[in-house]
Amino acid sequence: MIIGGSASQDLAAHVARELGEEIRYVETRKFPDGERYLRIDGAIPEEVTVIQSTGYPQDENLMELLFIIANLKDLGAKKVRAVVPYMGYARQEKRFNPGETISAKIIANLIVSAGADEFITFNIHEECVLNFFSIDAQNVSAMPAIAGYINKKYIKKEKNDPIIIAPDKGAYGFAREMAEIIGCDCTYLSKVRLGPDKVETRIVDVRCEGGDESTVNVDAVKGKNAFIIDDIIATGGTIVNAINILKQYGAKTVDVCCVHPILTNNGATRIYEAGADKIIGTNSLSSDTSRVSLAQSIADVLRK
């Protein structure tokens, strides 16, 4: 059985269709004082998969996830698998300053304490967060789904000359993974300090072994259709800078791809204003840019 939380109902329905499994929705509402009511109708099988992202509003979606898991165990489920396409609070995996809360650890403990037997997420910002779970925890890549989507929709259809760009070295692994699937070039941008008050963003020459961050590959994007890829886009500041650099070096078009389209503080508007043609996110979170479905990817993991 697949249970769809209120933050991921469409995604859960498509996963159930892929697997030929029963889909069960959750009846949920708020009391006048803001507390949440939750009910799952019907008989509960021994094994259940819950699909529920915990993006905005994070606290409400997280509480619903915990209620669903604990309720399923109380109702007789022997194994509850939590599929959380986007895990909120996962970006604080350590104390950057004294006294800070390690929110990712607390959330992991809450999910386990609620009764989850297995945890699955997509492109978690720091993979070390999985170590906070005392149950089997998987970090699945959405790059095959994104690469397949842009390859079918834009590259093969328009017969363009693509290149995959990571906005920084940390995202270069995503760019390499997508480029290998599509069969095209990739590189990343790097900030090089030229003086006390001067920083320049450069297109790294990855043709040099290990990448030469001091060298600009001036022809890397010239006349090409550039696809920027990152795991999370929030305010869009890093992406806007990347678009400007790619345009400066002659990219024909620039499209922006990400797994988790948070896009706060007019992030999407800023990206479009900088010159992006499209923003392509997955439905780990619901937004106007959620074009790529993770249903097939989730179904493939569950089949295993």
Secondary structure as GFF3:
##gff-version 3
##sequence-region A 1 304
A	DSSP	beta_strand	2	4	.	.	.	ID=ss1
A	DSSP	alpha_helix	9	19	.	.	.	ID=ss2
A	DSSP	beta_strand	23	25	.	.	.	ID=ss3
A	DSSP	beta_strand	27	30	.	.	.	ID=ss4
A	DSSP	beta_strand	36	39	.	.	.	ID=ss5
A	DSSP	beta_strand	47	51	.	.	.	ID=ss6
A	DSSP	alpha_helix	58	74	.	.	.	ID=ss7
A	DSSP	beta_strand	79	84	.	.	.	ID=ss8
A	DSSP	alpha_helix	103	114	.	.	.	ID=ss9
A	DSSP	beta_strand	118	122	.	.	.	ID=ss10
A	DSSP	three_ten_helix	127	132	.	.	.	ID=ss11
A	DSSP	beta_strand	136	140	.	.	.	ID=ss12
A	DSSP	alpha_helix	143	150	.	.	.	ID=ss13
A	DSSP	pi_helix	151	155	.	.	.	ID=ss14
A	DSSP	alpha_helix	156	158	.	.	.	ID=ss15
A	DSSP	beta_strand	162	166	.	.	.	ID=ss16
A	DSSP	three_ten_helix	169	171	.	.	.	ID=ss17
A	DSSP	alpha_helix	172	182	.	.	.	ID=ss18
A	DSSP	beta_strand	185	195	.	.	.	ID=ss19
A	DSSP	beta_strand	198	205	.	.	.	ID=ss20
A	DSSP	beta_strand	212	216	.	.	.	ID=ss21
A	DSSP	beta_strand	225	233	.	.	.	ID=ss22
A	DSSP	alpha_helix	237	248	.	.	.	ID=ss23
A	DSSP	beta_strand	253	261	.	.	.	ID=ss24
A	DSSP	alpha_helix	267	274	.	.	.	ID=ss25
A	DSSP	beta_strand	279	282	.	.	.	ID=ss26
A	DSSP	beta_strand	290	292	.	.	.	ID=ss27
A	DSSP	alpha_helix	295	303	.	.	.	ID=ss28
###
